[in-house]
């Protein structure tokens, strides 16, 4: 276990940092005005991050790591050149502001004398900046976190694993656990001052059972959970976590014995009528659509612009409404993606990306909202500027760009059984922890899944598995949207929590989606070579 640095966190006072920041900005703005002849916009974001990560296999703690750091992120904008975003671990605040301002001034000089045409970059600021300090400490009465809470976290996870291990046929259960406590200070030359506290935990669980037809291998299924808050929130969800661990373990055993065919149907790559559970459906929308409505794509070259000039147009069924809203609560619990102000000090808005089938809005940062014309979808602030402060290392410059927060697909009217009835002879596709990726240049995405069922005429779900095979869905936004036929009701909603990586690092995100009946999915089955011999040792 690494040295306890909790006392450092207590010694850092946000009032002192606010005072230091105001003094530094005041001094620099005076010097800039005297020496530059023009005044830039400068903002400072100071994250104070304390993160705990540990792994538990069965009931043994295999690793434990604590991370603590303070790292300023400075934005400097000399209009009309592109803003400079500058950060680097180990720099004090004054040096970070100095380096950022120098880079911003050099960008400005290059822009003014460039022979190539460049866009005029503008930052759209809130109409009423927060001239008084706004303090956000909304943590469900679970505000403070101490390292002394970690042993109880560990004991709860051990208990979850122990119950999953009691399922007959299970070989191992492993949990990757992280607990993150952030304090964020934001201030700028317009007079805004904002202080936020963010505390959340995340569990990634893997259960494994020996394969009946390949005993030297195990079949693994995973599931994720996370929530805003600390130990109190974890305890409130303990029964739900226990049930999910046991259910995932049982499914691992069932799939370890499954075959690849059923009454003439053989599992293979192809296009199938299917029902997607909420996690898979939400991940598909996240990958196929979500990343392409992050408005930075319209400013970057070599990006697919499949939604360009489609604002106000119908691109999906009238029943489809897709919302990005970091402040949504689910059964009284805030997801790990919860926040009130983004990294640019803009209050998060509930953004209807698609409203009743009509493409309604992009997701914006100050840069995209200010630079893009109204016709291109600019002119509005959605509060989606995000950066993966706790996960990014080694970059001296990293853009703060618009990113999704909690993606919510409004449920429809159909019961799960009604969706299955429409898809008899097709597939039900599910996953406890789906993941994916997208090629934004080609506008195509991939969703990785692990549970495929055949839907027989009695609506029984028959698990299918191929030895040494992995499964994925491929698609694009417009094709996928046009393929949605029916939307499940509230009872089919599923929440998936995790981290999403992009140009601005890894940020916590969540998906809250109902099951979907789709006319056609493109399933890819990829097989790997079978090992010739059993492993020499077994764990």
ABEGO torsion letter per residue (X at the ends): XBBBAAAAAAABBAAAAAAAAAAAAAAAAAAAAAAAGBBBBBBBBBBBBBBBBBBBBEABBABBBBBBBBBBBBBBBBOABBBBBBBBBGBBAAAAAAAAAAAAAAAAAAAAABABBBBBBBBBBBABBBABBBBBABAGGAABBBAAAAAAAAAAAAAAAAAAAABBGBABBBBBBBBBBBBBBBBBAAGBBBBBBBBBBBBBBBBBBBBAABAABBBBBBBBBBBBEBAAAAAAAAAAAAAAAAAAAAAAAAAAABBABBGGBBBBBEBBBBBBBAAAAAAAAAAAAAAAABAAAAABBGBBBAABGABGBBABBAABBBBBBAABBBGGBBBAABBABBAAGBBBBBBBABBGGBBABBBBBAAAAAABBAAAGBGBBAGABBBBAAABBGBABBBBBBBBBBBBBBBBABBAAAAAAAABGBBBBBBABBBBBBBAAAGBBBBBBABBBBBBAAGBBBBBBBBGBBBBBBEBAAAAAAABABBBBAAABBBBBEBBBBAAEBBBBBBBBBBBBBABBBBBBBBBBBBABBBABBX
